[in-house]
């Protein structure tokens, strides 16, 4: 029979009179104490001396991306002070220097050492440039480079920021209000209440929309969900181009065919070679075939110059010489015959009521020929005036005794979206009317015939169970960075941009 275990009473009696047993530490306790002490001492020594004999990889938070692989063993290229030893960190000469070693601004400065042309968040750059012209263009204060570009996540290529990098701010009303409140305000006056076309120095007129009724931008979650309308959709916005043009008239059935084809959008609107934008409409290329500036019916090749009022005045003042040269070009060389033909042309001018240079300028710049129903006087466009005045399409200021008439530049906008970009190339499979449906009915140049933001969301939305979608990410239309080398600035604004990356961060 097995022996019963000792009772608690018997066990306690075995220690009677021997209470010092607890003062003798167990050998395992001693071993644990010395292991901890030695480990702590070795850790401090390693940390203090590692900078002299160790590898920087020990401090890495993960593998570096393919983009920055050449910097994998050079931490200090991005992290200011990364090569300092622990002793210097523990006893910095300047307490502020310790903070600079982990400063995001210092990292930003390191970024632009390798990316010198990368400046600011694109709307921020546009705002800084635009405030010199229009006070309502706000400046968006972007945060540090590292807030969107995350390193040490793997050896793959550095991933582009996801949508949340944008919506973290643009879907937060408090952040948007704070950004707008800290924006520098320009003392320059606000632009026209209907919008204005401005050339900022690169030869491209840009449409600057009228001011918003409320300050700042409303928060929104994505392009299909709450994204504000484009600038040209604001109330009272109008096309400020100084040109009189009737789109609807050119779609009417009585317009003669051009190259055996009915006029359509492509007759005048043609893409640039890269397909991204459309070429500007030029009189010589797109209008002259129908709207000739022929001054005499008998001389189809003698045309009034277009585009320079002074050249027009010189042409009219030396019209006899132009008649002589035109007849010589036709083969007439006999002086007597030349004089007769020139006199005949001068008489035709007088029959049209043109007796002096002043009459010619008045007719060409302001009045045009009287309307007539005679078929031989009809131009190709069907215009009952043989000679159409400049004022038919342009704003013309009458001349004075000291100065001839002046013709205002059309100033047609070449770019309508300032905060984003648009590329026609991916839309080549669409019809013009799909996005510019109002063109066939528009009779006024002031009509803005561009697609609305809402119409774009019909295609640009995430796919659903019932309808496929086209990409609608923020970066589909918005480029976060602007390049200082591509920004049309004066010296003062360029210097401002050069320093703003570090000076205007919150």
C-alpha angles and dihedrals in degrees: 000000000000118000114251117243117256116269122242089252093058091046092053091048089057088066095046109134092006106091097145095082093097091058091065105083118221113250091239090059091052091048091052092050094051093044091054093046094049092046092052092049093048091048093054092046092049093048092049096045102031093093089066101046110011137081125260090225088080089071097046117118091209144321116314123241127261090251092061099030091122088063095051093110097035106072094163090064087078104013110061110221094014091133094056117115125239091253090061091046091053094048109027116182089224119031089211089059090065091057092047090059090068097030116130088211090060089051090050089053089053090050094056091050087072096027101042097161094052109098128159144336100296097242088049091055092045089051094051091049094042097050087072087065108023126025097207094066101106126213116232112213108220121199129231124315089246092059089075106017109066117195132191093043096117144311094276122103115291106272121236112247114270124235092269089067086069101033092051085077104020093053093048113083093193093056092046092050091047091050093049092046091055094047115116110247120220120227089218116111121261116262126250116309088238099044135266137232113232133183106212093195106285098088094255116114110219127200110239105197125223117271120279117256090231128035121257132003126296115244117256138177103219143337094280093038113065101323107157121247120265119273094256089057093067117116115279093011111151136173103262095199110136095226132106109225133156113202094183092056091059092056095055119115095238092066108108118246120262117219089349092303135101116253114264136162093279091057089078106009112071128164125244117253093268091050094229099109138013124255117248114263108253127196094223094051105032110019109031096075090066102021103048120182092215109155100195127033092220093054108055093170096052103092133175110246115255129216102023120072092197092056088050091054092048090049093052093045091054097039094129090057089050089052091052093049093047093053091046088053088054090055103263109136105154108107094217093049090046092053092050093051092047091049089051091053091048090053090052089054090052091050086056089054096257109133104144142027089257090056090051093050092047091050096044100041105032119009114025122200118316113265116265136181094213108124093218090062096051116109124220091263091060092250109155088216115084090203116033117204124241088241089066088079106008139055106252127190112207117244129250134214090273101035136037126232117295127217119210119231112253090232093198115187115247096185125039103172113067101169096044142024133244130200122195093198097084089048098056091110091063129084119245090240091058089074103014099044095148095062097087091058101036116114099169131071088217090068110105104221099191131119120267123236089246092055090053091056089063086079105014104071137100114280116268134194090264104034137034116232136215121227112286103172120140092248092054088080107009126069108202097208131055124207115232090207090059097044115100101228141149119240093265095051092044091055089048092054092047092062102030097086091074101024101053101046116117 
